[in-house]
Amino acid sequence: MSTHTLDKAAVAQKAATDRASSAGCDTAAPKPPRRGGRPGDGLSVLRTVVWVLMALVVGLPLAALVFQGVQPAARQVFGDPAVAVAAINSVASALGSALLATLAGAVLAVLLERCNIPSRNVLRWLVLLPFLIPPFIGAMSWMALLGANGPVNKALQGLGIDAKLSIFGGWGVVFLLAVHSYPMAYLVIAATLRRIPGNLEEAARISGAGTSQVLGTVLLPLLRPGLLAAFVLTLVANLSDFGIPALIGLPERYTTLTTLVYRYLASSTTSNPLPAVAAIGLLLLVLAVLVVLAQRKLPADTQLGSGPVGQRLSLGGVRIPLTVLLWVSTIIICLVPLFALASQALLPAPGVPLTWENLSMENIVRVATSAGAISGIENSLRLAGGAAVCCTVLGLGIALLLTRGKHRSNTALDVSATLPQALPGLVIAVGWLLIAPMLGIFNTPWVILGAYVMAFLALVVQSVRAPLASVSSTLEEAARSSGASPLRALLDVTTRLAAPAALTGGVVVLLTAVRELTISILLVAPGTQTLGVSIFNLQQAGDYGGASALALLVAMAGILGLSATAALANRRANN
Amino acid sequence: MKNRLTMLAPLVLIPMLGLTACAGGETAGAADAPAEKTLTVYTSEPQAKIDQIVEAFEKANAGVNVEVFRAATGELKTRIAAEKESGKISADVILAADVPTFEAYAADGSLAKLDIENDTALDAKFVDADGFWVGTRIIPTIIAYNTGALSEGPASWASLTEDTYKGKIAMPNPDVSGAAAFNTAVWLQESALGKGWMEKLVANEPTVLESNGPVGQAVAAGSSEVGIVVDYVARELAAKGSPIAVGYPSDGVPYVSQPAGVFADSQNQEAGNDFVDFLISQEGQKLAVEQSYLPVREDAGVPEGAPALSEINLLDPDQEEIAAGQKKAVDFFNSLLK
């Protein structure tokens, strides 16, 4: 729990803030001398290669989706009232959870970044825990915690309270989506907060403002772009989540567009569900693009001069009560569900009382050695590894073109590289489902790999672009004046400068893809069952013990892996 | 120019390497043992059970590598339908569901005639007279109850409509579970039950869960006191210590026989037949008994805690009628829920 702990998801945070300042780095970067664009130039070869790959990985699936989605057969789906209900549920749950998440993220950011709360560093790590655990595993944890005869309801019964808490249904979906997206909001808002220079606050204080006035009149107005960015990010992410609505919503017949598409593909009454699925995918695509466009119209970022960050706000008399409240809610939201998951994994069967003698490693040993889980782990590692390598290389190429070459196609490149991140995973999966038969890769792992690359490419682009833009191009100019070609200078000098950031981005891709569910469940085929799908299947088949055992292992690996990556990235950034 | 292009090579090659690395797993496996055949099995067996079956089969059949795709019956049927539409079914063997499903596949030419030996050791009602499928285990649907909440479970399907069970029943979704879809049709055709009974059952507000597994979990954990569920799920939970007991309804027990068949499109007919034959061999059936299933052979024993087949009032409706009425029955059930 070093002082760097917060910046765990340093990369994600950079990604998020970059997106907030959507205009891109061309303008923010020290202006490089004009290069590239000359026909036959090495850079244009690189540009061509990158564009060809982008057309394949991003352009083709989206084009197929749009083309299929506007066919008359596809449009019929909008006559189905079930689709309308699911669309309303999707939008409502995404809006509600994004609001909650932004609110929670803002409160936490102000308290943990700018107030004198004791034990801030431990708290920062704890509040980020839900970010490190895949949402569907979070859903499983809450199911274990709030089961009809789970620990909470047992305790309520013990207290003589007749009410039973249940996580299932629309409210549960909104709550859990918020729980799993507020860390993202927190990271974005905290990053904005750190860029607000202290002299503005000092000016307010000198004019006699107290803590609450500084908050209300200086910090909050300046935070507005950060709040907006956080809201949009969480909105889009929550629009596309599959695990939470499937596990929490479906038992109460609360359907969202994602679970509806899964239903169409998994147990449809029509023999060819693809047109309907394409139409729903197109609807989500339009929704996501509208949200992104709306955000781009709004003021992108507060342009502020640099300066030392303001001093910590003193909370005065409410400091201790607030700290206690923060600890209690953090433990309830971030830790207790994990313990419930662990107890479910460690008990041999449901309904067996939780005592020390009853705990056993049976479930964990059973799933860790089962053929299904092992092939799931292998598939996930292989696919995530492949995606990480592809994303790192392609993302590096894109970031180089964006930061070190001026070209009229740069804006388009920027949009096509970062747009998929704003798209629901469902849209990406459906796009690949549609082009798979054309490319002859239907029912193969290649479909999932392609979709992963499309979905996670932006993680690398964004992690490379910001550091690269802040490094001036003097080194490359030195290489150029020593006789190196533009491409040679780019490959020898710039690539080396950017390599560490690209690697960090690649590792984040690896760790994100390895536990992915939404895309893999829609594209799964014989022999390509991923880890996320394995866990989901165990859960759906009613093997809660086995599912939670495997989920527990994944959660642990995720927490350790992402914490370590972020700590390393952070250390490097500080050096 | 040439120099510049060679420098670009890594940029192009590395993604290619990444791609081939992904496929590497499969091709490498094939290269190690060139004679190895891959058999793809579509099944609705629980993952752990099919893993054990595959392990035993591969041990007895060197050179065959079995790849399993496990999903609920409803999902398998959709996948097969989609694959048929786009060309050919990519599985060799199917082990799932109920007789009507297989009758439909046999009728539309999706299945190949089986070439197996062990079918003669089975009761004729578990073997297709035309030779397209063979039953592999008897899976009765019963009424389970939580022993912490109730000292005695409902004795019959008819008693489930009593007021005492209002809001306390869990049952699987017939859209997802093959056995549940089959049962829905059987209940409707039983003269003592029929539409009137089903209306009353749904009026008792049952919780409709995805499949049999979650129903067992719900009863064991006590979130539902009573569950309509396949018997092995409940017996297994009881054996592990969950507070759940099994009652075989006095007014008749519907069952599916989890048939197996080989697809006509399969390039691996021989290995496919071997797999099906293994399932109904004495060894395969003993494994089924170890996995808590009621066997289709008499020489394989009975699972612990299960009654002998002769003690259960198994319902044997006309399979063709069930096949014809299944979709309508499920639609009727779903219309009641809304």
Interface residues (C-beta under 8 A of the other chain):
Chain A: G40 G42 V45 L46 V49 L53 G147 A148 N149 G150 L250 P251 L265 A266 S267 S268 S271 N272 P273 L274 P348 A349 P350 G351 V352 N358 R366 S370 A371 G372 E378 R382 L383 G385 G386 A387 V389 C390 V393 L394 G397 P437 F442 N443 P445 W446 L449 S485 L487 R488 L491 A525 P526 G527 Q529 S534 N537 L538 Q540 A541 G542 D543 Y544 G546
Chain B: M1 R4 L5 M7 L8 L11 V12 I14 P15 L17 G18 L19 A21 C22 A23 G25 E26 T40 Y42 P46 Q47 A48 I50 D51 V54 E55 E67 V68 F69 R70 A71 A72 G74 E75 K77 T78 A81 A82 E83 K84 E85 S86 S90 A91 N146 G148 D175 V176 T207 L209 E210 S211 N212 G213 P214 V215 G216 Q217 A218 A220 A221 G222 S223 S224 V233 L237 K240 G241 S242 P243 I244
